[in-house]
Amino acid sequence: MQSLFAEHALLPSGWARNVLLTWNERGVLTSVTTDAQANSGASRALGPLVPGMPNLHSHAFQRAFAGLTEQRSVGAPNDSFWSWRELMYRFAGAITPEQLRLIATALYVEMLEAGYTSVCEFHYLHHEADGQPYADDATLSACLIEAASSAGIGLTLLPVLYQTSGFGGKPANAGQRRFLRSTDNMLALLERLKPLCESQGARLGLAPHSLRAVPPEALTEAVAGLTSLDATAPIHIHIAEQTGEVDACLAWSGQRPVQWLLDHAPVDERWCLVHATHMTAEESRQAARTGAVAGICPSTEANLGDGIFDSASWLAATGRWGIGSDSHACVNAAEELMQFEYSQRLASRERNVLSSEAQSSVATAMTLAAVAGGAQVSGRPVAGLGVGHRMDAVALDAGHPALASLPSPDLMLSAHVFASHRTSAIHTVWSGGRVRVESGYHPLAAQTQRAFAAARRTLLTTA
């Protein structure tokens, strides 16, 4: 048994004082006692303790070209997601298994230093550069499992089903050849990966890439096959990210993407609707009622010019949500919360939009909501500092310049989210009960960043 004492801790019910947490050798919390006395064997948090943040949407390989697409494409009058995607295909087509492992390991170390303690990896690189399967079909998936284990971050692996380039079964293009799988082949991969994930403490789910990439019959068969393998496995899908996607779906089916999905798939609490940026108010109400989680990726949605999520309609229907770093233009849980809140302020011309009736502090309310939503679609017990959940936690540094002298944990968390993002106020991070970050640094940070830089340097010459 290990234990930690925190003068202030953010529990699922809100802030509590003098909290003693105890966990077992599996990293699972066995007791959370408030108004407690610190025992002699307990370590002590140096500042407010908050739950670790699940990152519900990640494409690890894209960290290799973050920041390298910020110039207008030659001859493109309007740069957009669709022109960015062509640059992404170049990197996707060049990366090797070893480069993927190195890039993912460095990224997961970054995530831990930034307050993420688990990640949902939306993994669509499956094959060799020419589109042929590796001798071991799970080669690239295994690279990600190894990377997560090395870094010490919790993992939900979501192999991506990808078959077509557009609605109506349009053939895939050359840039997508490493992504493609038949439905039967995907289900065989899931069966191959399930024991591998279980042996490493990872969770396995499925990601039908999008409605434009997965025809209706394949979507039905894949979801049914996954459910037969694991009836509680998470299902993530890109949906309504771009207005171009909405227009194409209307032309194909006469329905908008979210409405089509709700009418044709068994959407429930297992599902993460990634982005869901362009929904009508009625779509928001119907989708929220299913219990699905909206996967908001604020920095990527801003970077790609996707648009602004309509939180007012979603929250009015008591919709659940979480955050992801997606393309990793930003790797910082606090900044994603800040960006989400700021986008809502710009849209509504109001302030503190994402606070709640239970929590007037927007940072506290957002943290609790994002942890709960992210945990739900991770399919892992990481929903906060409560008995039966993983000891995934972040201790802030009460002496950090942005936090020093503030009189309450609410204010310190607010300063962390809205005022310390360039010099993180994170001191210690636990994932699965083990200290992964201390004094703001992961022990593998320098080593993994050197390896990342070398891998990226090579990719820049081959992509």
RAMO-V912867 format. One record per residue. N is the residue number from 0. OMEGA is omega in whole degrees, -180 to 180 (none if undefined). Layout:
BEGIN
n/omega
N/OMEGA
N/OMEGA
END
This chain:
BEGIN
n/omega
0/173
1/-178
2/-179
3/176
4/177
5/177
6/176
7/178
8/179
9/178
10/179
11/180
12/-179
13/-178
14/177
15/-179
16/174
17/-174
18/176
19/-180
20/178
21/179
22/-175
23/-176
24/177
25/179
26/-179
27/-180
28/-180
29/175
30/175
31/-173
32/178
33/-178
34/-175
35/171
36/177
37/177
38/-172
39/-178
40/-176
41/168
42/-173
43/177
44/-177
45/180
46/-179
47/180
48/180
49/179
50/174
51/-175
52/170
53/175
54/-168
55/179
56/-178
57/165
58/-168
59/-174
60/-177
61/175
62/-177
63/179
64/175
65/-180
66/-176
67/-178
68/-172
69/172
70/-175
71/178
72/-178
73/177
74/-179
75/179
76/179
77/178
78/-174
79/174
80/-172
81/175
82/174
83/-177
84/179
85/176
86/178
87/-180
88/-180
89/179
90/179
91/-178
92/-173
93/-169
94/178
95/177
96/-179
97/177
98/178
99/-179
100/-179
101/-180
102/-179
103/180
104/179
105/179
106/-177
107/173
108/176
109/-179
110/180
111/178
112/-177
113/174
114/173
115/179
116/173
117/-175
118/171
119/-175
120/-179
121/-161
122/-177
123/171
124/-174
125/-166
126/175
127/-175
128/180
129/179
130/179
131/179
132/170
133/177
134/170
135/-173
136/-178
137/-173
138/-175
139/174
140/180
141/177
142/-179
143/177
144/179
145/-180
146/180
147/179
148/180
149/-179
150/-178
151/179
152/176
153/-173
154/162
155/-177
156/-176
157/176
158/-172
159/172
160/-175
161/-174
162/-174
163/-178
164/-179
165/179
166/179
167/175
168/178
169/-178
170/178
171/179
172/-174
173/-179
174/-177
175/-170
176/179
177/-174
178/-159
179/174
180/167
181/180
182/179
183/180
184/178
185/-179
186/175
187/177
188/179
189/177
190/178
191/-174
192/-173
193/179
194/178
195/177
196/-178
197/-180
198/-179
199/-179
200/178
201/177
202/-180
203/174
204/-178
205/176
206/165
207/-167
208/-176
209/177
210/180
211/-176
212/-178
213/179
214/-175
215/-177
216/-179
217/178
218/-180
219/-177
220/-178
221/180
222/178
223/180
224/177
225/-178
226/176
227/180
228/-178
229/-174
230/-179
231/-176
232/-180
233/178
234/-180
235/180
236/169
237/-179
238/173
239/180
240/-173
241/177
242/177
243/177
244/180
245/-179
246/-179
247/179
248/177
249/-180
250/-178
251/-169
252/-173
253/179
254/173
255/-173
256/-177
257/179
258/178
259/-179
260/-179
261/-179
262/-171
263/-178
264/-178
265/-176
266/179
267/-174
268/177
269/-168
270/169
271/178
272/-172
273/-178
274/-178
275/-172
276/-171
277/176
278/168
279/178
280/180
281/175
282/178
283/-179
284/-178
285/-179
286/180
287/-178
288/179
289/-175
290/178
291/-179
292/172
293/-180
294/-175
295/-179
296/-166
297/-176
298/178
299/179
300/175
301/-178
302/-177
303/-179
304/-176
305/-172
306/-175
307/177
308/180
309/-177
310/-177
311/180
312/-178
313/-177
314/176
315/177
316/-178
317/178
318/180
319/-178
320/173
321/-177
322/175
323/179
324/165
325/-176
326/174
327/167
328/175
329/175
330/-176
331/-177
332/-179
333/-180
334/177
335/177
336/180
337/-179
338/179
339/179
340/-178
341/177
342/179
343/176
344/180
345/-179
346/-173
347/-174
348/174
349/180
350/178
351/-173
352/-172
353/168
354/-178
355/177
356/-179
357/-175
358/180
359/177
360/-176
361/-180
362/178
363/-180
364/-179
365/180
366/-180
367/-179
368/-177
369/177
370/-179
371/-180
372/179
373/178
374/-177
375/-176
376/167
377/-176
378/-178
379/-179
380/-176
381/-173
382/176
383/-175
384/-179
385/-179
386/-180
387/178
388/178
389/174
390/175
391/-172
392/178
393/175
394/176
395/179
396/-177
397/179
398/178
399/-176
400/-180
401/-175
402/-172
403/176
404/178
405/-168
406/-176
407/178
408/175
409/-178
410/179
411/177
412/177
413/179
414/177
415/-177
416/-170
417/-174
418/-175
419/-167
420/178
421/176
422/-169
423/177
424/178
425/177
426/-175
427/178
428/173
429/171
430/-177
431/176
432/-179
433/176
434/179
435/-179
436/178
437/-175
438/175
439/-173
440/172
441/-177
442/180
443/-172
444/-176
445/-178
446/-177
447/179
448/174
449/179
450/177
451/-178
452/179
453/179
454/180
455/180
456/178
457/-180
458/-179
459/178
460/-176
461/-177
462/none
END
